[in-house]
């Protein structure tokens, strides 16, 4: 089927240019391969095999050697260091999520991980998070990876739904023979405690006279838990009102960034009169002795302030937060390939991955909604009791973090099983060779997610209402002392009220274990996610019948049927609303989709003046979803080479993303959300319509919202969603000048626009849109927001999923590669850069004036690049890698958003980090490696925790590899 003569001109300028699509060339140092024969290979972005770089779609490749130099077993975090991929959903990015604790996903072009399709060997992979299609990249052992290919732009016409921003295809090692053992260890050099170690074993052998190959692998890795307080530059940074500010547009910053921003209104030892009272605000030492609470120096908000000299008994969020969770993971698997005949090959592989994840969250708390009976409570200090009574306070409010119960830790067990099997080969129709593949995929993820030590609020109320039992002379719950109950008394406990044990909230750990057990319980959720796929494809060409001037027409057709299910069951305590967690019901959803596709490659012209080659590719995919109806995706691409040294390429197409299970089927559920009240004095001028609309709602001037605490949220899925669509354009040039040996440069422009984007209308957006409408408050959004009639604080927001949003991004990506002999060795240079021209989000596409511009903000720098220099000297290789992140601002750059005057400093300067690695081949079978990441310990300022940055600083890794 392959006509190499016709390919010669197309291949000449590709021979070295292949390096331009590779972040760092695969360094096979031992010997040069003298074989210059060329064959077509299948590259991500097309099912028709072509010569390298003859595909019009931009592809960035990462080899196994590249991956090893990161000193990290988490593929998601490795990919997030590439300029094209955001760090939104990495392990660090998910450090505030119980549901996704320990998961790591890729977010290509920062359009959302749900819009990045991840494949393994060209096939879909079961999701790791319930209700979504997001693949947990930590379940793909790094030691098995041959290379990773990244395609920008809509690829739904080739691979189906979710490939809106592009595709990441993880290609695994195949037909391995021998035994390979690998081990590595790493840690911070600065005492941060990022200890990690990994062991892997890969073995394989041929059987049946070389017709069969079987492999087995096992991998174990463990990473230590790192708390936020371990990150050196963190110091509870926040903002405070600038006392020198005279108003808007005065050239003076409205707010100042300062460290040590705490809350004096709540603490693990308890705070009496947290919001003020006649007797003042009191806190307790560990033993329960009362102390007058420290006063703040500057205001951050109602609940937080600045304490430049520290505060021994104030709440510091960093005391409880994770930077990275503790993870222990084991993976095992096997592959089996067997050539039944010369034209029929059986292939199969399976893997099983199990992981234990522990991630910390704040303990349960009560923020002022504890009521203490001053006269009756025997645990209250007598001196403070008299002080309160003298001030006329017979009942007082109290706020407390219940540290003595333990953190609300995420204790997650994640298990994944995946099997792939099928047949591939070729057959002849007449004299036409047809490649075929029949395959079956089954994947299943099972999670048990526990949130430990959640409060039972009703039981806590009963346990805190303590009196002296006249029969025993000891403290007891009022509910257990009839003589202390009034005529209308009702036991407030909701669970086993007769077992009430009195709780002493004053100080730390002053209550009994029995009291702890009475007021708390664990939340348990179990997920089961399944994916089942049956598919077939045929690939052939027209060489028997006709050829175009550039060669035969390539054709691929196929069919795929897929079923997806997701189920989450929740413990009875949570479902019945006994705990502080929302009363979440069980969730279940499923859908199926039938898809067919066709792809064609037309090599129209070749070997003409100023047309060395010219080809057009096209693809179409039709899908019928059981829950979202039909959807069509298509793509057209062109490749034009005027001369051997230059290629011009472009693609344009439409991609789709069907609603996932959570978006379509999640039941209406209560929850919690953080909302910065748009009517607060600090936010009132962020939109020109706010002041008048807030006044129309009865919000007084100078209103200060109590918005440092969560509000109730009521939300669910939407069965009426349809598939979102995107159009994508890529255009670029590949230059491999013949007068510069081993040099190539690739420059590509990309533009992706998404319409009818499925989005969860965040509680913040609902609240903002209520008061940001022109001509008066928006009745539809305002009806979804409840406010306390007395305090005017937001108490409840209703929300859900809609096909309402739009996204738009464009940029320029450049790749260069150069290789040369230098002294006794060989030097290879590689550069991968991305310049972000535009990243805009419209939460409501029918409101183009309400635009959220993100390029140049934290997490979305305009310029990023990676540069690497590799030097090979006999049995040693050395690498130097630099990563540059452009300066960004920390305010909203959208029209009508923020300004440099909002706060100071309002920016994060550019950050450049450098890594040094070395490899030594002791023998052909034994090698050692080591490296120092962030050699110069370059850190961003402490007021950012964005996962895009290296927040740990200098660290090292060492490892060795044995092959037999």
N, C-alpha and C positions, 0 to 999 in steps of 0.2 A: 504493500500500500504506500510505503514511503518512497518518494521520488527525490533522491538526494541531489541529483543533477539540477533539478528545478529549484532546489533550496539554496544552492551555493551562494548566489548573490545576496540572498536574504540573511545568510549566516555569517558572511564575512565580517560585517560590522558588528556582529553580536558576540564574536568569540571572546573578546575580553570584556565587552560591555556588560556581560553577565555580572561582573563584579560590581557594576554600578547599582544593581538592584539588591545588593547585599550590604548590610550595615558594616560587617567586617568579614572579609573573605575567609573562607574555610582554610586554615593553615595546615595543609598536609605537607609537613616539612621534610619527611624522610627521603623522598625521591620525587623527581618530576615524572609525570605520565607522558610518554612520548606518543601515545595513541591520539591522533587528531581527528579520528572519525567522529561524525556528528550524527546524532539521532534526535528525533522529536521527543519531547518530554511533556507530560501534562503539568501545567502550572496553574495554581489557584486563579480563578477568574474565567476559566474555560474548560470544557470537557473534551475539546479537540486538541490533541497533542500538537505542539508547534516547536520550532526552534526557540531557544531562550531569547527574550526581549523582542520577539515578533508578535507578542500579545499587546494589543493597544491599551490594556488596563494597567495602571501603575501597580507594581508589586514591590514591597520591601521584604527582605528575607533576613532571618536571624538564625545562625547555625548553632549546632550543639556546642561548638567551641566558644562562641560568643556567650551563650547562656552560662557556661561554666565560669566565665570571668566575672560574673556578677556576685558570686559567693552567696547565692540565695536560692532556695529550693522552690520559692513561690513564683510561678510563671507570671501571674497577674501583676505582681510588683515589679518584675523584670520588664515586662512590656510597658508599664506605666512610666518607665524612664525614657521611652522613645518619644520624640516630639509629637507624634500623631495621636498618642493615646493618653487619656486623662487618668488620674489616680482616684477618681470618685468612688469606685467600688472595690478597691483593693482591701486587703486585710486591715490596713490602717484606716482607710476611708470608711470601713464598716465598724469602727471601734465604738460607735455609739448605738449600735443596733443589736438587739438580742436575736431577732429572726435571722440576721445575716452574719452573726458573730463567727469569725474564722473563715468566711468565704472570701474569694478574690475573683473579680470579674474584670473584663476589659471594656473600656469606654472609648471607642474610636471616634475621633474628632469631637469629643465632648458633647455628643448628641444623645447620650444615655446608653448604658450597658444593654438595655432592652433592644436597642437598634443596632447592635453589633452581633453578627452571627458567628458563633464559634463552631468550627468543624474539627474533627479528628480523622485524619486520613480521608478528608473529603466528605465525611458523613456527620450528620447531626449527633449531638451528645445530650444526654438527659440533663435537665436543670438541677441546680443545687438548692434553690430557694423556692419555697412553695408558691404556687400561683404564677410563676414567671417562667421565662425561657432562658434565664441567665445561667451560663455554665460556670461551675466552680472550678477555676483553673488549678487550684491546689490539688485536685484529684487526678491530675495528669503528671505522673512522676517525671521530674526534669531529666533524670538519667536515661529515660526511654526516648527522648525527643531527638530526632534527626535534624529537623529545622522547623521554623515557624514562618509562614508566609502571610503577609498582611496586604489586603487589597482595599484601596479607597474607592468609595462611590457605590451606588446602588448595585447590588449583585443578585437581586431577587429573581431576575430572569434566568440565572444559572442555578441558584441554590434555594430559592423560595423565600418565604416570609422571614423577617427580622434583619435581612441584609440591607438595611436602609443606609447606614453610614459606611458599611463595608463588611469584609469577611476576614476572620483570623483562622487560618488553617494550620493545625498542629500535625505535622507529619512525623510518624514514629519510626524507629529503627525496625528493619524487617530482615528476615532470613539471617539472623545472627548465628555465628558458629563460635564455639569456645566458651570461655568463662571470663567474666569481668566483674571485679569487685571494686567498689568506690567508697571512700569515706571522706568526710570533711567536718570541720569544726570552725566556728567563728564567734567573735565577741567584740564588744566595744573596748577600745583602748582607754576610754575616758570614764569608766566606771558606771556606764548607763545600764549595764546588765542585759545585753541583747544576746545572751548565750544561745547557740543553736548547734545541733549536730545532725549528721545524716549518714546513713549506711545504705548501700544498695548492692544487689547481686543480680547479675544477668547471665544466663547460661543458655546455650543453644547447640543443636546438633542436627546433622543431616541423617536421613534414614532412607531406606528403599533405594539404594544406589543413587542417592542424590536427588531423588524425585520428591522427597518430603523434608520439611524442616520444622522442628519444634523448639520453642523457646520458653523459658520460665524466668520471671523476674520477681524480686521482693525488694521493698524499699521501706525504710524506717527513718522518720525525721521528727525532731522535737525542737520547739522554740520556746524560750522562757517568756513569761509574762513580764511586760514592762509597764509601769505606771506613769502617769503624766508627771507626777512629782519627781520622777527620775530624769526627765528631760531638763537639761541644765539651764536652758534659756527661759523655760517657763517659770513664771512667778505670779500667777493669777492676774495677768494683765487685763486691764479694762479701760474704759473711758470715764472721765468725769467732766462736769461742766467747768469751763474755763472762767474763773472769776474775773478775768480782765476783758472778757467779751462784752462789747457794747451793742451788739445786734448783728443782723444780717448784712453781708457785703461791706463789712468794716475793715477787712483785711486781717482780722484777728481770728484765730481758730475758735470755733464754737466749743469744741471739746478737746481734751488732752488725754493722750494715752499714758497711763501710769501703772506700775506694778502694785501688787498687794491690794486688789479690789476684792473685798470680802462682804459678807452679810453679818451684821451684828444682831439680826432679828431671829436667827436660828442657829442651833449648835447641837452637837451630839449630847451635851450635858443638860440641855434644856434652857429656854429663855422665857422668863415671865414678863408679861406686858410687851410682847415683841413689837407691837405697833405703837407703843407708848401707853402711859396710864398715869393715874394720879400719884402712884407711888414710885414711878420711874421704871426703867428697864433693868431687870436683874438676870444674871446668869449664874451658873453653879460650877464649882470645881468638881473634880472626879468623885470626891467623897460626898457631894451633895451640899456643900457649904455655899451660901449665897454670896455673890459678888456683884457690885455695881458694874454694869456692862460698859465696855470701852466705847467712846463716842467716835464717830467717823470724822475724817478731816475734809473730805470732798464728796459730792453726790454723784453717784453713777446712775441710780434710779431709786425708786421707792425702797427697794429691799437691799440694795448694795451701795457701798461707798468705799472710799479710799482710806487705808490705814497705813500710812508710810512708815510708821514705827512698829507695825505688826499688831496682831490682836490674838491673844492666847485662846480666846473662847469665841471666835467668830467662824463662820462657815466658809471654807475654801473649797471650791469645786474640784480642784486638782487633787484633793486628798482621796478622791474616790474613783477617778477616771483612769481608764486604760489608754496607753498609747498603742500597745499591741497585746492581743490575748495570749494566754498560754496554750500551745497546741502540741498534741502528740498524735502522729498519723502513721498508719501502716497501710501499705499497698502491696498486693500480690496479683499476679496474672500470668497468662500464658498465651502463646500463639501457635497455630498449627496450619501449615500450608502443605498441600499435596497435589502434585501434578498427576491427575488421573490419566490423562493422555497428553500428547503434545499440545493440544488445543483446549484442554479443560483443566482448570486448576481450582481445587477446593481451598478456600481461605477461611480462617476463623481466629478470633481472639476473645478473651474475656479478661475482666479485671474486677477486683474487689478492693475497695478502699474504706477504711474505718478511721475516724478521727474523734478525739476528745478535745473539746475546746472549753476553756474557762476564761470568761471575760467579766470584768468588774463594772458594776453600776452603783450609783448612790444607794445607800440604805433607804428603807421606807421612812417617810417623814410625815409630820403633821405641821402645817405652817399656820399657826395661830388658831386652828380649829380643835384644840384641846381645851377643855374647861376644867379648872381646878376649883374645888370647893375649899375656900381658904379656912373656914372655921372647922370643918370636919376632917380634912386630910391629915392623917397622923404623920406622914412622911415629910411634910413641909417643915422647914426650919422654924422654930418658935419665934426667933427674933424677926425673921422676915414676915411671919404670919402677923405679928403685931404691927409691923410697919404698914402692911397692906390694909389691915383693919382700921388703923388710924387714918389712913387715906380714904376710907369709905369703900374699899374694894373687898367685898365678901366672895366674889367669884372673879377669877382672872383667866385670861387667855394664856396659852403656852404654846411654844413652837419647839420642835425637837426632831433631830435625826436619830433614828433608832439603831445606832451603831452596835449596841449590845446584841441585837438580833443577828447581825452579820449583814454584809452587803447583799443587795439584790443581784447576786452574781448570775451570769448566764453559764449554766452547766449543760453543754450541748454534746450529744453523741450523734455523729453523722456517719451513715453507712451508704455506700454506693456500689451497685453491681451493674456491669454492662457487658453484653455479649454482641458480637458481630460475626456473622457467618454468611457464606455465599459461594458462588462460582463465578469465575471469570475466564476469559480465553478469547478465541476467535474461531470463525468458520467462514467458508467460502460460499457465496451465491454466484453461480457462474464462475467468473474469474475475479469477482470483487471480494476482497477480504473485509470482514466485519468483526470488529471487536465488541464483545458483549460483557455485561456484568449483571448478575442477579444477586441481591443481597437482602439480608434480614438483620434488623437491629432491635435489641431490647435493652432498655436501661431502667433502673429503679433506684431512687434515692429514698432512704428512710432516716428521718431525723427525730430525735427525742430532745426537745428544747425545754430546759427547766430554768425558771427564774426563781431563785431561792429567797426565802425570808421575806415574803410579802405580808403586809399587815392585813389583819381582819379588823376593819375599823370599828364595827359595832362591838366586837369583843374588847377592843382597846378602851372604848368608852366605859364599858362595864368595869374593866380592870382598874381604871384610873379613878373611879368613883369609890374611894376607900374611906371606911370609918373604923372605929374601934368596936369590935364585937364585945358586948358587955358580958357574954358568957365566958369568953376566953381571955379578954384583955388584950387581944392581938389584933393587928390590922386585918380587915376582911373586906371583900366586895360588898357594897350596899345591897346588891341583889341577893346576898346570902344571909343578910341580917334583917329579918322582918321588922324588928322594932325600929330600925332606922329608915324605913320606907313610909312614905306618905300614902294617903288614900288612893291617889291616882298614879302611883308608881308602876312603871312597866320595865321589865328587864330589857335593857338595850341590846344584849348579846344576841347574835344571830346563829351562833354555832355552839352547841353544848353549853348553854348558859349556866347550868347547874354546876359545872366544873370551874367556875370563875376563880382565878387566883389574883390577889391584889398586886398591882404593879407600881413600883416606885420609880417615877420618871426623873427624879432630881439627882444629877450626877451621871456617872458612866458605870454601867454594869451593876447597879444597886438592886436590881430585881432578880428573882430566882429563875432557874431554868424552867420551872413549871409555869411561871408567869409568861415567859417568852413563848413557850409552846402554846399557851392559850390564845395569844394575840397574833400569831403568825402561822403561815403555811406556805408551801411551795406551789408555784404555778407550773403545770406540766402541759406541754403541747406536743403532739406527735404528728409528723408529716409523712405522707407517702406520695411520691411523685413517680409517675411511670411514663415511658415513651416507647412506642412500638412502631417500627417502620418496615415496610416492604417496598422494594424498588427494583427497577430494571433500566438498563441503558444500552444503546447500540451506537457505535461510532464507525463511520466508514468514509469513503471518498468516491469521487467520480472517475477515477483514473481508468477504469475499464471502458467507460463510455465516451468521455471527453475530458479535456483539460483546458483551462483558461491560460492565457499567456504566462501567468505566474505559477501555474501548477494546477493540480486537481482541486475540485471543490470539496471541502471537508463538511461532514454532516454528522450531527449527534441528535438523537431523540431519546426520550425516556419518560418513565412514569414512576410516581411515588405515592404511596398511601401511608398516612401517619395518624396515629392516635396519641393524644396527650391527656393525662389525668393528673389531678392534684387534690389531695385530701388532707385536711388538718382537723384533728380532734383535740378538744380542750378538756381539762379536768373539770369535775362537777362543781367544785368550789368557785372556780372562775366563771363558769357558765351561769351560775346562780347569783353572781354579783356579790359574793361574800368578801372579796378581797379589794384592795385599792386598785388593782388592775381592772380594766374595763370588762364588763360582762360579755366576753366574746363567745359567740356561738360557734359550733362546728362549721367548717367550710368545705365544700366539695364542688368541683367543676370538671368538665371534660369536653373535648371536641375532637373531631376527626377532619381530615382534609385529603382530598384527592387532587393530585397535580400531574400535569403533563407538560413537557417542554420540548423545544426544538432549538437547535443552534446550528448556524451555518457560517462557514468561512470561505470567502471568495477572493482568491489571489488574482486580481484582475489584470495587472500589468507587471512586466519585469524586463530588465535589460534593454531599456529604451533611453535615449538621451534625457537626462535629468529625471528619469523615472527608473531608478534601479529596482524598485519594487513598490507596488501599491496594492493594498488588500483592504477589504471591507468585511467585518464580522457582524452578525446579527443574532439575536436570541429572543425567544418569547416563552413565557411560562403562564399557563392558566391554572387557576386554583379554585376549588369549590369547598368552602369552609362550612361545617355544620352549624356554626354559631354566628358567622359574619358574612355569609353569602359568597359570591364570586369575587375574584380579584385577578387582575391581569398585570403582568410585569414584562417589560421589554427593554432591549438595549441594542444600540448600534455603535460599532467602533470602526475606526480606520487607522491604518498604518501606512505611512508614505516615506520612502527613502529616496531622496533625489540623487544621492551619491552614496558610496560605501560608508562614509564617515558620519552621516547624519540620518536620523530617523525622526519623523514627526508623527505623533500619535494623538488620538482623541477618542473619547467615548461620550455618549449621551444616552440616557435611559430613564425609565420609570421603575421604581421599586415600591414594594408594599410591606406593611407590617400589620398582621391581623391582631386584634386584641388578645392578650394572654388571659389565662384562666382567672387570675385575680381581678383584672380589669372588667371582665365580663360577668363573673359569677360570685364574687365575694358577697356574703350576706350583709345586710345592714347591721352595723356593729358600733357600739360606743367605743370611744378611745380618748386620747389626750393629745393636745397640740400646743405648741408655743406660739403665741401671737403677740407681736409688738403692736400695741394699740395705735392705729393711725391717728386717733384723736388726742394722743398724748402730746404734751407741749413740745417734746423733743421731735415729734414727727409731723406736727400739724402743718408745717410749711413745705413738706416734701412734695405736695401736689397743690396746684393753684386753686383747686375746687374744695380742698379739705376743710378749711376753716369754716366756710359758709355751711357746708353739709353737716359737719359735726355740730355746729350751733343749731341747725334745724332738727337734729336728733336730741337736743336738750343737753349736750355736753357743755359744761361751763368753760369759760376762758381759763387758760393756765392749768387745765386738767392734768393731773399726774396719775397715770394708770398703775395699778398693781399688776404689772404684766411680766414679772420675773418668775411667775409660776404658770403651770400648765392650765389650759382651759379644757372643758369637755368638748369632744368631737363626736359627731354622729355621721358615719360614712359607709359606703358600700359600693359594689360593682354596678355595672350598667349593661344589661343584656341587649340594649339597642345600639351598641357601638358598631361601627363599621371599620374596615381596614384603613389605616392612614396611608397616604401615598407620598412619594418623594420623587423629585427629578434631580438628576445629578449630571454634571458635566466635568470631564477631565480633559485637559489638553496639555501636551508636553513635547519635549524634544530630547532625543538621546544623541550625544555627540561622542564619538570615539575616534579622535583624530589620528590618522595613520602616521603623522609626523611626530607624534608623542607616544612612544611605545608604552603600553600598559597603563593608559590613562583613559578615563571615561567620566562623563558628567551627564546627569539626567535632571531636568527641571520640569515639574508638572504643576499645572494650575488645577484646582478643584473647586467646585461650587455645588453645594447640596441644599435643596430647599424642600422642606417637609410641610405638607398641608394636612388639615384635619388630624393633626397630631393628637394622639390619645394622651391625656394628662390627667393626673389627679389634681383637681382644683384645690390647692393648698388652703388651709384655714386662713393663712395670712392674706392670700389673694382675695378670698371671699370678704374678709374684713376691709381690705383696702378698696376693693371695687365698690363696696357699699357707699363710701364717702368720696371716691375720686371721680364720680360721674359728673359731667357737665350738665347744669340745669337743675340740680337737686340730687338728693340721695337716690341711688339706684334701688328701686323697690324690690326687684328680684333678689339681689344680693343681701340687702338689709333684712329681708324676711328670713334669711338663713343665719342671722346673728342675734343672739339673745344677750341683753345687758342687764346687770343688776339694777333694779329701779332706784336704789338708794345710792350706791357707790358709782354707778355708771360703768363699772368694769365689765368686760366681756366675760360671759360665763359659759356660753355654748355656741359652737359653730357647726353647721351642717354642710357636708360636702360630698363629693364623689368623682367619678370619671366621666369625661366628656371628649368628643372629637372637636375640641375647641381651639387648640393651640396651633402655632406655627413656629418653625425653626428655620434658620438660614445661616449657613456658614460657608466661607470661602477662604482660600489661602494658596500659598505657593510652597511646594516641597522640592528640595534639592538633595541629590545624592551624588557624591563624587568618590572615585577610587583611583589610586595611583600606586604602582609597584615599581621598585627599582633596586638594583644591586648597590649596596653601600658597604664599602670595605669588604670584610670577609663574609658578610651576611646579606640578608634581603630585608628591605624596608617596605612596608605596606601602609598606606595612608587612606583613611576613610572618613568622610564627613556626611552626616545626615542632618538636614536643617528643615525647619518649618516656620514660615512666616504667616501668621494669622491675620487675614485681611478683615474678616467679619465673622462675628458670632452673635446672632440676635435671636431672642426668644420673644414670642408674642403669646402671652398666656391666653389671650382671646384674639383669634385671628381677625375677627370682625371689628377689632379696636386697634387699628394700626398705629394710632397715636400713643397707645400704651405699650411702648417698646422697651424691652429689657436688653440693653447693649452690654455684652460681657467681654468683648476683646479688650485686653489690657487690664482687666480686673484680676484679683487673686484667683489662682487656679487656671486662668486663661491668658497667659502672657502672649504678647504679639510675636516674639521671637524665641525659639528654642533650637539648640543644636547639640549634637553629640559628635565629637571628634575623637578618632582613635589612631594611634600609631603603633604598629607591630613590628618588632625587629627579631629576625630569626638568625641565630648564630649556632650552627651545628646542632647540638642536642638541647639547646636552651632557646627559649623565646621570652621576649619582654614586651609588655604592652603598657601604653599610657593612654588613658581615656579622660577626656574633659567633657563636662556637661554644663551647658549654659542655659540659664532661665532669665529672661528679660525682666526688667523692673516692672512692677505693677502697682496699681493704686488699690486702696482698701475701701473706697467709697463707690457709690453707684454712678457710673459714667453715662447712664441713659439720659436722654433729653428730659429735663425736669427732675432729674434724680438728685445726686449729691454734687458736691463741689470740693475743691481743695481746702476750702475754708471750714468744712464740716468738722474736721478733727486733725490733730497733729500728733505724731507724724501720720500722714494719710497715704503712705506708700511703703512698699518693700523694694529695696534696691535690687539690682541684678545680682544673681548668685551664680558663681562658677565653682564647681567642685572638680577635683582631680583624683583619679584612681590609678594605682600602679599594681600590675600583676606580673607574675613570672611563672614559667613552666620549665621543668627539667625532666628530660627523658633519660633515666638512668640506663635503661635497656629498651629494646623494642617492646617489652612487656610491662615495664614498671615506670611510672611517671609520678612526679610530685608537682604540686602547684601551691601558690600562695598569693595573697594580695592584700593591699591596704586600700580600703575605700575612703574617699574624702580625706586625702593625705594631709591637707592643710587645715582640717577641722573647721571648714567654713559652714556657718549656721545662719539661717534667717533670724530675724528678730523674734523675741519671745511672744509677741502679740499675734503670731500666726501659727496655727496648727494644721494648715492645709497639707494634705497627704502628698501633694506634688513635690514638696521639698524634703530634703534629707534633714530630719530633725535630730537624728542621733549623733551625727558627726563621725569622727575618725573611728574606724573599726577594721578588724583584720579577719582573714579566713585562711586556713591551710587545708590541704587535702592530698590524697594520693589515690592512684588508680593502678590496678594490677589486671593484666589481660593474659590469659593462658590459652 
